[in-house]
Amino acid sequence: MKPTAADAGCCRLPKSGCPWWKVRQRCLTGLIFAAALAVLAPAGADAKPAYEVHPGGLQLILPVEKRSDSIISVSINGRQRVKYAVEGPSSAIEYSTRGRVNSRRIVADFGALGRIDVRWHLVPQPPDPPHRGRCKGRAPLYQHGVYRGIIDFPRMPGVPEISTRSGHVYFERRFRQVCRRRPPRPKPALYPKLTRKVEEGVLIVNGKGEGRTVRLWATIFALRQSPAYSGGTCGATAYERRGGVRIARRTGRFFYHNSFVMSRRGKRPETVEVEPPKPFAGHAIYSHSPGSPPSWTDDLRVDLPGADGVPLTGPGFSAVLCRGRVGSCLWKRLQPES
């Protein structure tokens, strides 16, 4: 349900007839959803018209199999990298290597993990109608067909064994397009009220351990007067190499009360007490005093696909916190992963 002004002001209604815990719960839920709307809102109406450029590219996708709640696929981009991925509702594992790809065949060796050697036949599809109005550039081209050959991955830890000989294939080629930005919409009317009641925090943790590069992130929306009443999203990613194979393991989920608790604004040292739900385990503490670098300590870890108990704290880890009004930390969430 879309939040209303009544949701944003529910904490001011102690005599509304609702039990106090329901009033607080409804307030938190309404504020968090409204905060998300405010963060996603475009820039203000005074922004100047501008153009955005969408680069071209190509992608070939082979949906290999669907098992339980996981989707297994092979994909290729324009850089000749072949990716084998197993994606679930809240986690994913990706193996990628450089392969030999032409207009009819893929050959990719993943070493002891598996191999791909398939040929395909594609049938052109009708193109999209030409772009009119705000975009200029050639419309994408689509093709689909079938493949035959070998996709064999019998030895990957934590993911299903796969051995298939045929299936469908989908091809998309995108061309460079230049588009005029859409006219900005006014910010939601709740935005000024939200900045007084809710603040945003973005916690980013980077580190290296056990041969992996690891990243933890969390976006936190908390009541200014009661920081423990918070909610948001968090996730972790680990990157590693095995010979010529790159491996990326990811997980993410929503969190609620007491998972990421920021100290009250202005308190020194500034802290975040971290104890997220499964697949995370343990806890961690972020602490920062003026004039000294932030500290990130304790025993937080996470279970990732094919790798349990990956450490998220230790000597090789560092953390940074962006904290401010709703939307002010958006830039940090958009930083590329290392």
Contacts in CASP RR format, 6 or more apart in sequence:
PFRMAT RR
TARGET T0000
AUTHOR 0000-0000-0000
METHOD contacts of the structure
MODEL  1
MKPTAADAGCCRLPKSGCPWWKVRQRCLTGLIFAAALAVLAPAGADAKPA
YEVHPGGLQLILPVEKRSDSIISVSINGRQRVKYAVEGPSSAIEYSTRGR
VNSRRIVADFGALGRIDVRWHLVPQPPDPPHRGRCKGRAPLYQHGVYRGI
IDFPRMPGVPEISTRSGHVYFERRFRQVCRRRPPRPKPALYPKLTRKVEE
GVLIVNGKGEGRTVRLWATIFALRQSPAYSGGTCGATAYERRGGVRIARR
TGRFFYHNSFVMSRRGKRPETVEVEPPKPFAGHAIYSHSPGSPPSWTDDL
RVDLPGADGVPLTGPGFSAVLCRGRVGSCLWKRLQPES
3 30 0 8 1.000
3 31 0 8 1.000
3 33 0 8 1.000
3 34 0 8 1.000
3 37 0 8 1.000
3 190 0 8 1.000
5 189 0 8 1.000
5 190 0 8 1.000
5 193 0 8 1.000
7 26 0 8 1.000
7 27 0 8 1.000
7 29 0 8 1.000
7 30 0 8 1.000
7 31 0 8 1.000
7 34 0 8 1.000
8 30 0 8 1.000
8 31 0 8 1.000
8 34 0 8 1.000
8 190 0 8 1.000
8 193 0 8 1.000
8 194 0 8 1.000
8 197 0 8 1.000
9 27 0 8 1.000
9 193 0 8 1.000
9 197 0 8 1.000
10 16 0 8 1.000
10 23 0 8 1.000
10 26 0 8 1.000
10 27 0 8 1.000
10 30 0 8 1.000
11 23 0 8 1.000
11 24 0 8 1.000
11 27 0 8 1.000
11 197 0 8 1.000
13 23 0 8 1.000
14 20 0 8 1.000
14 23 0 8 1.000
16 23 0 8 1.000
18 26 0 8 1.000
24 229 0 8 1.000
27 223 0 8 1.000
28 223 0 8 1.000
28 229 0 8 1.000
28 230 0 8 1.000
28 231 0 8 1.000
31 194 0 8 1.000
31 197 0 8 1.000
31 198 0 8 1.000
31 221 0 8 1.000
31 223 0 8 1.000
32 198 0 8 1.000
32 221 0 8 1.000
32 231 0 8 1.000
32 232 0 8 1.000
34 188 0 8 1.000
34 190 0 8 1.000
34 194 0 8 1.000
34 198 0 8 1.000
35 194 0 8 1.000
35 198 0 8 1.000
35 200 0 8 1.000
35 221 0 8 1.000
35 326 0 8 1.000
36 221 0 8 1.000
37 188 0 8 1.000
37 190 0 8 1.000
38 187 0 8 1.000
38 188 0 8 1.000
38 190 0 8 1.000
38 191 0 8 1.000
38 194 0 8 1.000
38 326 0 8 1.000
38 327 0 8 1.000
39 200 0 8 1.000
39 326 0 8 1.000
39 327 0 8 1.000
39 330 0 8 1.000
41 185 0 8 1.000
41 187 0 8 1.000
41 188 0 8 1.000
41 191 0 8 1.000
42 182 0 8 1.000
42 184 0 8 1.000
42 185 0 8 1.000
43 184 0 8 1.000
44 184 0 8 1.000
44 186 0 8 1.000
44 187 0 8 1.000
45 184 0 8 1.000
45 185 0 8 1.000
45 186 0 8 1.000
47 184 0 8 1.000
49 180 0 8 1.000
49 181 0 8 1.000
49 183 0 8 1.000
50 180 0 8 1.000
50 181 0 8 1.000
51 178 0 8 1.000
51 179 0 8 1.000
51 180 0 8 1.000
51 181 0 8 1.000
52 178 0 8 1.000
52 179 0 8 1.000
52 181 0 8 1.000
53 176 0 8 1.000
53 177 0 8 1.000
53 178 0 8 1.000
53 179 0 8 1.000
54 174 0 8 1.000
54 176 0 8 1.000
54 177 0 8 1.000
54 178 0 8 1.000
54 179 0 8 1.000
55 174 0 8 1.000
55 176 0 8 1.000
56 174 0 8 1.000
56 175 0 8 1.000
56 176 0 8 1.000
56 177 0 8 1.000
57 77 0 8 1.000
57 78 0 8 1.000
57 173 0 8 1.000
57 174 0 8 1.000
57 175 0 8 1.000
58 77 0 8 1.000
58 78 0 8 1.000
58 171 0 8 1.000
58 172 0 8 1.000
58 173 0 8 1.000
58 174 0 8 1.000
59 75 0 8 1.000
59 76 0 8 1.000
59 77 0 8 1.000
59 78 0 8 1.000
59 171 0 8 1.000
59 172 0 8 1.000
60 75 0 8 1.000
60 76 0 8 1.000
60 101 0 8 1.000
60 106 0 8 1.000
60 169 0 8 1.000
60 170 0 8 1.000
60 171 0 8 1.000
61 73 0 8 1.000
61 74 0 8 1.000
61 75 0 8 1.000
61 169 0 8 1.000
61 170 0 8 1.000
61 171 0 8 1.000
61 172 0 8 1.000
62 73 0 8 1.000
62 74 0 8 1.000
62 75 0 8 1.000
62 118 0 8 1.000
62 147 0 8 1.000
62 151 0 8 1.000
62 167 0 8 1.000
62 168 0 8 1.000
62 169 0 8 1.000
62 170 0 8 1.000
63 71 0 8 1.000
63 72 0 8 1.000
63 73 0 8 1.000
63 167 0 8 1.000
63 168 0 8 1.000
63 170 0 8 1.000
64 72 0 8 1.000
64 73 0 8 1.000
64 74 0 8 1.000
64 151 0 8 1.000
64 162 0 8 1.000
64 164 0 8 1.000
64 167 0 8 1.000
65 72 0 8 1.000
65 160 0 8 1.000
65 162 0 8 1.000
65 164 0 8 1.000
66 72 0 8 1.000
67 160 0 8 1.000
69 88 0 8 1.000
69 89 0 8 1.000
70 86 0 8 1.000
70 87 0 8 1.000
70 88 0 8 1.000
70 160 0 8 1.000
71 86 0 8 1.000
71 87 0 8 1.000
71 88 0 8 1.000
72 84 0 8 1.000
72 85 0 8 1.000
72 86 0 8 1.000
72 87 0 8 1.000
72 159 0 8 1.000
72 160 0 8 1.000
72 162 0 8 1.000
73 84 0 8 1.000
73 85 0 8 1.000
73 87 0 8 1.000
74 82 0 8 1.000
74 83 0 8 1.000
74 84 0 8 1.000
74 85 0 8 1.000
74 106 0 8 1.000
74 116 0 8 1.000
74 151 0 8 1.000
75 82 0 8 1.000
75 83 0 8 1.000
75 85 0 8 1.000
76 82 0 8 1.000
76 83 0 8 1.000
76 101 0 8 1.000
76 106 0 8 1.000
77 83 0 8 1.000
80 98 0 8 1.000
80 99 0 8 1.000
80 100 0 8 1.000
80 101 0 8 1.000
81 96 0 8 1.000
81 97 0 8 1.000
81 98 0 8 1.000
81 99 0 8 1.000
82 96 0 8 1.000
82 97 0 8 1.000
82 98 0 8 1.000
82 99 0 8 1.000
82 101 0 8 1.000
82 106 0 8 1.000
82 108 0 8 1.000
82 116 0 8 1.000
83 94 0 8 1.000
83 95 0 8 1.000
83 96 0 8 1.000
84 94 0 8 1.000
84 95 0 8 1.000
84 96 0 8 1.000
84 110 0 8 1.000
84 116 0 8 1.000
84 153 0 8 1.000
85 92 0 8 1.000
85 93 0 8 1.000
85 94 0 8 1.000
85 95 0 8 1.000
86 92 0 8 1.000
86 93 0 8 1.000
86 159 0 8 1.000
86 160 0 8 1.000
86 305 0 8 1.000
90 251 0 8 1.000
90 252 0 8 1.000
90 253 0 8 1.000
91 249 0 8 1.000
91 250 0 8 1.000
91 251 0 8 1.000
91 252 0 8 1.000
91 279 0 8 1.000
91 304 0 8 1.000
91 305 0 8 1.000
92 248 0 8 1.000
92 249 0 8 1.000
92 250 0 8 1.000
92 251 0 8 1.000
92 305 0 8 1.000
93 156 0 8 1.000
93 158 0 8 1.000
93 159 0 8 1.000
93 247 0 8 1.000
93 248 0 8 1.000
93 249 0 8 1.000
93 250 0 8 1.000
93 304 0 8 1.000
93 305 0 8 1.000
93 306 0 8 1.000
94 246 0 8 1.000
94 247 0 8 1.000
94 248 0 8 1.000
94 249 0 8 1.000
94 250 0 8 1.000
95 110 0 8 1.000
95 113 0 8 1.000
95 156 0 8 1.000
95 245 0 8 1.000
95 246 0 8 1.000
95 247 0 8 1.000
96 245 0 8 1.000
96 246 0 8 1.000
96 248 0 8 1.000
97 108 0 8 1.000
97 109 0 8 1.000
97 110 0 8 1.000
97 244 0 8 1.000
97 245 0 8 1.000
97 246 0 8 1.000
98 108 0 8 1.000
98 244 0 8 1.000
99 106 0 8 1.000
99 107 0 8 1.000
99 108 0 8 1.000
99 109 0 8 1.000
100 106 0 8 1.000
100 107 0 8 1.000
100 108 0 8 1.000
101 107 0 8 1.000
104 119 0 8 1.000
104 120 0 8 1.000
104 121 0 8 1.000
105 117 0 8 1.000
105 118 0 8 1.000
105 119 0 8 1.000
105 120 0 8 1.000
106 116 0 8 1.000
106 117 0 8 1.000
106 118 0 8 1.000
106 120 0 8 1.000
107 116 0 8 1.000
107 117 0 8 1.000
108 115 0 8 1.000
108 116 0 8 1.000
108 117 0 8 1.000
109 115 0 8 1.000
110 116 0 8 1.000
110 153 0 8 1.000
110 245 0 8 1.000
111 245 0 8 1.000
112 155 0 8 1.000
113 153 0 8 1.000
113 155 0 8 1.000
113 156 0 8 1.000
113 242 0 8 1.000
113 245 0 8 1.000
114 152 0 8 1.000
114 153 0 8 1.000
114 154 0 8 1.000
114 155 0 8 1.000
114 156 0 8 1.000
115 150 0 8 1.000
115 152 0 8 1.000
116 150 0 8 1.000
116 151 0 8 1.000
116 152 0 8 1.000
117 149 0 8 1.000
117 150 0 8 1.000
118 147 0 8 1.000
118 148 0 8 1.000
118 149 0 8 1.000
118 150 0 8 1.000
118 151 0 8 1.000
119 147 0 8 1.000
119 148 0 8 1.000
119 149 0 8 1.000
120 145 0 8 1.000
120 146 0 8 1.000
120 147 0 8 1.000
120 148 0 8 1.000
120 169 0 8 1.000
121 145 0 8 1.000
121 146 0 8 1.000
121 147 0 8 1.000
122 143 0 8 1.000
122 144 0 8 1.000
122 145 0 8 1.000
122 169 0 8 1.000
122 171 0 8 1.000
123 143 0 8 1.000
123 144 0 8 1.000
123 145 0 8 1.000
124 141 0 8 1.000
124 142 0 8 1.000
124 143 0 8 1.000
125 141 0 8 1.000
125 142 0 8 1.000
125 143 0 8 1.000
125 144 0 8 1.000
127 139 0 8 1.000
127 140 0 8 1.000
127 141 0 8 1.000
127 142 0 8 1.000
128 139 0 8 1.000
128 140 0 8 1.000
129 139 0 8 1.000
130 139 0 8 1.000
131 137 0 8 1.000
131 139 0 8 1.000
131 177 0 8 1.000
133 180 0 8 1.000
134 179 0 8 1.000
134 180 0 8 1.000
134 181 0 8 1.000
134 182 0 8 1.000
135 177 0 8 1.000
135 178 0 8 1.000
135 179 0 8 1.000
135 180 0 8 1.000
136 177 0 8 1.000
136 178 0 8 1.000
136 179 0 8 1.000
137 175 0 8 1.000
137 176 0 8 1.000
137 177 0 8 1.000
137 178 0 8 1.000
138 175 0 8 1.000
138 177 0 8 1.000
139 175 0 8 1.000
140 172 0 8 1.000
140 173 0 8 1.000
140 174 0 8 1.000
140 175 0 8 1.000
141 172 0 8 1.000
141 173 0 8 1.000
142 170 0 8 1.000
142 171 0 8 1.000
142 172 0 8 1.000
143 170 0 8 1.000
143 171 0 8 1.000
144 168 0 8 1.000
144 169 0 8 1.000
144 170 0 8 1.000
144 171 0 8 1.000
145 168 0 8 1.000
145 169 0 8 1.000
145 170 0 8 1.000
146 166 0 8 1.000
146 167 0 8 1.000
146 168 0 8 1.000
146 169 0 8 1.000
147 166 0 8 1.000
147 167 0 8 1.000
147 168 0 8 1.000
147 169 0 8 1.000
148 165 0 8 1.000
148 166 0 8 1.000
148 167 0 8 1.000
149 165 0 8 1.000
149 166 0 8 1.000
150 163 0 8 1.000
150 165 0 8 1.000
151 162 0 8 1.000
151 163 0 8 1.000
151 164 0 8 1.000
151 165 0 8 1.000
152 162 0 8 1.000
152 163 0 8 1.000
152 164 0 8 1.000
153 159 0 8 1.000
153 161 0 8 1.000
153 162 0 8 1.000
153 163 0 8 1.000
154 161 0 8 1.000
154 162 0 8 1.000
154 163 0 8 1.000
155 161 0 8 1.000
156 306 0 8 1.000
157 306 0 8 1.000
157 307 0 8 1.000
158 305 0 8 1.000
158 306 0 8 1.000
159 305 0 8 1.000
159 306 0 8 1.000
191 326 0 8 1.000
194 326 0 8 1.000
195 325 0 8 1.000
195 326 0 8 1.000
196 224 0 8 1.000
197 223 0 8 1.000
197 224 0 8 1.000
197 225 0 8 1.000
198 221 0 8 1.000
198 222 0 8 1.000
198 223 0 8 1.000
198 224 0 8 1.000
198 326 0 8 1.000
199 221 0 8 1.000
199 222 0 8 1.000
199 224 0 8 1.000
199 262 0 8 1.000
199 265 0 8 1.000
199 323 0 8 1.000
199 324 0 8 1.000
199 325 0 8 1.000
199 326 0 8 1.000
200 219 0 8 1.000
200 220 0 8 1.000
200 221 0 8 1.000
200 323 0 8 1.000
200 324 0 8 1.000
200 325 0 8 1.000
200 326 0 8 1.000
200 327 0 8 1.000
200 328 0 8 1.000
200 329 0 8 1.000
201 218 0 8 1.000
201 219 0 8 1.000
201 220 0 8 1.000
201 221 0 8 1.000
201 222 0 8 1.000
201 262 0 8 1.000
201 321 0 8 1.000
201 322 0 8 1.000
201 323 0 8 1.000
201 324 0 8 1.000
201 329 0 8 1.000
202 217 0 8 1.000
202 218 0 8 1.000
202 219 0 8 1.000
202 220 0 8 1.000
202 321 0 8 1.000
202 322 0 8 1.000
202 323 0 8 1.000
202 329 0 8 1.000
202 332 0 8 1.000
202 333 0 8 1.000
203 216 0 8 1.000
203 217 0 8 1.000
203 218 0 8 1.000
203 220 0 8 1.000
203 260 0 8 1.000
203 272 0 8 1.000
203 274 0 8 1.000
203 286 0 8 1.000
203 319 0 8 1.000
203 320 0 8 1.000
203 321 0 8 1.000
204 215 0 8 1.000
204 216 0 8 1.000
204 217 0 8 1.000
204 319 0 8 1.000
204 320 0 8 1.000
204 321 0 8 1.000
204 322 0 8 1.000
204 332 0 8 1.000
204 335 0 8 1.000
205 214 0 8 1.000
205 215 0 8 1.000
205 216 0 8 1.000
205 217 0 8 1.000
205 296 0 8 1.000
205 312 0 8 1.000
205 317 0 8 1.000
205 318 0 8 1.000
205 319 0 8 1.000
206 213 0 8 1.000
206 214 0 8 1.000
206 215 0 8 1.000
206 317 0 8 1.000
206 318 0 8 1.000
206 319 0 8 1.000
206 338 0 8 1.000
207 213 0 8 1.000
207 214 0 8 1.000
207 215 0 8 1.000
207 316 0 8 1.000
207 317 0 8 1.000
207 318 0 8 1.000
208 214 0 8 1.000
208 316 0 8 1.000
208 317 0 8 1.000
209 311 0 8 1.000
209 316 0 8 1.000
210 310 0 8 1.000
210 311 0 8 1.000
211 240 0 8 1.000
212 238 0 8 1.000
212 239 0 8 1.000
212 240 0 8 1.000
212 307 0 8 1.000
212 310 0 8 1.000
213 238 0 8 1.000
213 239 0 8 1.000
213 240 0 8 1.000
213 338 0 8 1.000
214 236 0 8 1.000
214 237 0 8 1.000
214 238 0 8 1.000
214 239 0 8 1.000
214 310 0 8 1.000
214 311 0 8 1.000
214 312 0 8 1.000
214 317 0 8 1.000
215 236 0 8 1.000
215 237 0 8 1.000
215 238 0 8 1.000
215 337 0 8 1.000
215 338 0 8 1.000
216 234 0 8 1.000
216 235 0 8 1.000
216 236 0 8 1.000
216 300 0 8 1.000
216 302 0 8 1.000
216 312 0 8 1.000
217 234 0 8 1.000
217 235 0 8 1.000
217 236 0 8 1.000
217 333 0 8 1.000
218 232 0 8 1.000
218 233 0 8 1.000
218 234 0 8 1.000
218 235 0 8 1.000
218 255 0 8 1.000
218 260 0 8 1.000
218 274 0 8 1.000
218 276 0 8 1.000
219 232 0 8 1.000
219 233 0 8 1.000
219 234 0 8 1.000
219 329 0 8 1.000
219 333 0 8 1.000
220 230 0 8 1.000
220 231 0 8 1.000
220 232 0 8 1.000
220 260 0 8 1.000
220 262 0 8 1.000
220 272 0 8 1.000
221 230 0 8 1.000
221 231 0 8 1.000
221 232 0 8 1.000
221 326 0 8 1.000
222 228 0 8 1.000
222 229 0 8 1.000
222 230 0 8 1.000
222 231 0 8 1.000
222 261 0 8 1.000
222 262 0 8 1.000
223 229 0 8 1.000
223 230 0 8 1.000
224 265 0 8 1.000
227 261 0 8 1.000
227 262 0 8 1.000
227 263 0 8 1.000
227 264 0 8 1.000
228 257 0 8 1.000
228 258 0 8 1.000
228 261 0 8 1.000
229 257 0 8 1.000
230 256 0 8 1.000
230 257 0 8 1.000
230 259 0 8 1.000
230 260 0 8 1.000
230 261 0 8 1.000
230 262 0 8 1.000
231 254 0 8 1.000
231 255 0 8 1.000
231 256 0 8 1.000
231 257 0 8 1.000
231 259 0 8 1.000
231 260 0 8 1.000
232 254 0 8 1.000
232 255 0 8 1.000
232 256 0 8 1.000
232 260 0 8 1.000
233 252 0 8 1.000
233 253 0 8 1.000
233 254 0 8 1.000
233 255 0 8 1.000
234 252 0 8 1.000
234 253 0 8 1.000
234 255 0 8 1.000
234 259 0 8 1.000
234 260 0 8 1.000
234 276 0 8 1.000
234 280 0 8 1.000
235 250 0 8 1.000
235 251 0 8 1.000
235 252 0 8 1.000
235 253 0 8 1.000
236 250 0 8 1.000
236 251 0 8 1.000
236 252 0 8 1.000
236 280 0 8 1.000
236 302 0 8 1.000
236 304 0 8 1.000
236 310 0 8 1.000
236 312 0 8 1.000
237 248 0 8 1.000
237 249 0 8 1.000
237 250 0 8 1.000
237 337 0 8 1.000
238 248 0 8 1.000
238 249 0 8 1.000
238 304 0 8 1.000
238 307 0 8 1.000
238 310 0 8 1.000
239 246 0 8 1.000
239 247 0 8 1.000
239 248 0 8 1.000
240 246 0 8 1.000
240 247 0 8 1.000
241 247 0 8 1.000
249 304 0 8 1.000
249 305 0 8 1.000
249 306 0 8 1.000
249 307 0 8 1.000
249 310 0 8 1.000
250 304 0 8 1.000
250 305 0 8 1.000
251 279 0 8 1.000
251 302 0 8 1.000
251 303 0 8 1.000
251 304 0 8 1.000
251 305 0 8 1.000
253 276 0 8 1.000
253 277 0 8 1.000
253 279 0 8 1.000
255 276 0 8 1.000
255 277 0 8 1.000
258 275 0 8 1.000
259 274 0 8 1.000
259 275 0 8 1.000
259 276 0 8 1.000
259 277 0 8 1.000
260 272 0 8 1.000
260 273 0 8 1.000
260 274 0 8 1.000
260 276 0 8 1.000
261 272 0 8 1.000
261 273 0 8 1.000
262 270 0 8 1.000
262 271 0 8 1.000
262 272 0 8 1.000
262 321 0 8 1.000
262 323 0 8 1.000
263 269 0 8 1.000
263 270 0 8 1.000
263 271 0 8 1.000
263 272 0 8 1.000
265 323 0 8 1.000
268 289 0 8 1.000
268 290 0 8 1.000
269 287 0 8 1.000
269 288 0 8 1.000
269 289 0 8 1.000
270 287 0 8 1.000
270 288 0 8 1.000
270 289 0 8 1.000
270 321 0 8 1.000
270 323 0 8 1.000
271 285 0 8 1.000
271 286 0 8 1.000
271 287 0 8 1.000
271 288 0 8 1.000
272 285 0 8 1.000
272 286 0 8 1.000
272 321 0 8 1.000
273 283 0 8 1.000
273 285 0 8 1.000
274 283 0 8 1.000
274 284 0 8 1.000
274 285 0 8 1.000
274 286 0 8 1.000
274 300 0 8 1.000
275 282 0 8 1.000
275 283 0 8 1.000
275 284 0 8 1.000
276 300 0 8 1.000
278 303 0 8 1.000
279 302 0 8 1.000
279 303 0 8 1.000
279 304 0 8 1.000
280 300 0 8 1.000
280 301 0 8 1.000
280 302 0 8 1.000
280 303 0 8 1.000
280 312 0 8 1.000
281 300 0 8 1.000
281 301 0 8 1.000
281 302 0 8 1.000
281 303 0 8 1.000
281 309 0 8 1.000
282 298 0 8 1.000
282 299 0 8 1.000
282 300 0 8 1.000
282 301 0 8 1.000
283 298 0 8 1.000
283 299 0 8 1.000
283 300 0 8 1.000
284 296 0 8 1.000
284 297 0 8 1.000
284 298 0 8 1.000
284 299 0 8 1.000
284 300 0 8 1.000
284 312 0 8 1.000
284 313 0 8 1.000
285 295 0 8 1.000
285 296 0 8 1.000
285 297 0 8 1.000
285 298 0 8 1.000
286 294 0 8 1.000
286 295 0 8 1.000
286 296 0 8 1.000
286 319 0 8 1.000
286 321 0 8 1.000
287 294 0 8 1.000
287 295 0 8 1.000
287 297 0 8 1.000
288 294 0 8 1.000
288 295 0 8 1.000
288 321 0 8 1.000
293 318 0 8 1.000
294 318 0 8 1.000
294 319 0 8 1.000
294 320 0 8 1.000
294 321 0 8 1.000
295 319 0 8 1.000
296 313 0 8 1.000
296 314 0 8 1.000
296 317 0 8 1.000
296 318 0 8 1.000
296 319 0 8 1.000
297 313 0 8 1.000
297 314 0 8 1.000
298 313 0 8 1.000
299 313 0 8 1.000
300 311 0 8 1.000
300 312 0 8 1.000
300 313 0 8 1.000
301 309 0 8 1.000
301 310 0 8 1.000
301 311 0 8 1.000
301 312 0 8 1.000
301 313 0 8 1.000
302 309 0 8 1.000
302 310 0 8 1.000
302 312 0 8 1.000
303 309 0 8 1.000
303 310 0 8 1.000
304 310 0 8 1.000
320 332 0 8 1.000
322 328 0 8 1.000
322 329 0 8 1.000
322 332 0 8 1.000
323 329 0 8 1.000
END
